[in-house]
Amino acid sequence: MEKSDRIRPRSSCFKKVLIGVLHKSAVKGLFKSKPRSPADLVRQTRSLLLFLDSGVNPVGSKRNEKTVELNKLLWELKSILYGTSECEPAAEACAQLTQEFFRENTLHLLIVFLPKLNLEARKDATQVVANLQRQPVKSRFIASDYLAANLDLMDLLVSGYDNPDIALHFGGMLRECIRHQCAARYILESEQHMKKFFDYIQLPNFDVAADVAATFKELLTRHKSTVAEFLSKNYSWFFSEFNSKLLESENYITRRQAIKILGHMLLDRSNSGVMIRYVSSMDNMRILMNLLRESSKNIQLDAFHVFKLFVANQDKPADIVNILVANRSKLIRLFSAFTVDGEDEQFEADKVQVIREITELEAKI
C-alpha cells in the first residue's frame, strides 16, 4: 500500500468530524436563545435569591454555580440602570426593570441576602437598590409606594451600622431610601432609631462614622416640614443628646461633624422656631463659646456661624446678654483676629456685624 493510500481514510474521517462540528454550530446558532428582557433578569434574580436563602443545602459546586449566576445577574441589572461605557441607560428598560423589582418582594430579598454576597456583588447590589429609589415609572416614583408598605426595611437598614462589614453598603442604601418622605418620617418618629445615631456617629471606624454622619444630616435636613415637626416635638431629649454626646464629645471628628449638622439645622428657615429656642439657652451658648476656642479653624468657623445666631437674637435673655458683656473684650479680640482661607465677603460682613452687636450691648439687671 502506498503512503497516499494510507492517509486518505484519516483525511476522510477528519472531514466528517469537521462537517459534524460545523453542522452543530449552525444548529446551535439557529436555535440561539433570545436576549433576556429586564423583567426576565429580575425574575431570575428573585428565583436565585429564594433558592440560595431557602435553607436548602445543595452540593457545593451547585451552590457555587448558582452564586456565580446571581453575581452575573446583579452586574447585568446594574448595567441596565447605569448604562455602560458603550451605551447610555434606556428609559424603557429601566422602567420595566423597576416595575418588576417592586411587583414582588425582590428588594427585600436582595437587602436581606446582601451580607452573604462577595464584595463586588455587594457593591453592585447596593448600586441597584440605590438607583431604583430614583427611577420614575410613568412620572411616579413607585419605590416610595413600596417603602410606605414595607417600612420594616428601614429597621433592617439602620441596624446595618451594627455590622462593620456591611455598614457602608447599608448606609448608602439607607440614604437613598430616605429621599422618600415616608421612610424619613418613619425613622424620625422612632426614638429608638434616632438615639442609635448618637452612638453610631461615635463608632471608632472613621469611614463608618463619616457615613453615619452623612445619613444623620440627610435625615435632619432633607424633608423640611417633617424635620421641623420632629425637632419641635422632641426638642428636649434630642438636643440634650446632641449637645452632650456630640458637641461635647472628646473626639475631634465627632465635634466637627456635629457642629456642621447643627448649623444646617438652625440656619434653615423651616426651623426658625427651634432656632430661637436653641439660641435662648445659656447652656447652649456656653457650648458654642467653648467650640469657638478650638484650635481647629474648621470647627471655629462652623461654630461662628451658629454663635452669630445667639448675638443676632433680638430677644436675648438677660443671662445671655450679661455673659456676652462680661466676655466682650475676649470675644472682640477673638473675632478681630479670626480669618478664613481666601476671600469671603459674607463671612467678613457677618464678623463685622457680630462685633458691632457685642460692642453695643448693655448689661441687664
Summary of the structure (lengths in Angstrom):
residues: 365
radius of gyration: 30.5
end to end distance: 130.5
largest distance: 130.5
contacts: 1046
relative contact order: 0.05
helix: 76%
strand: 1%
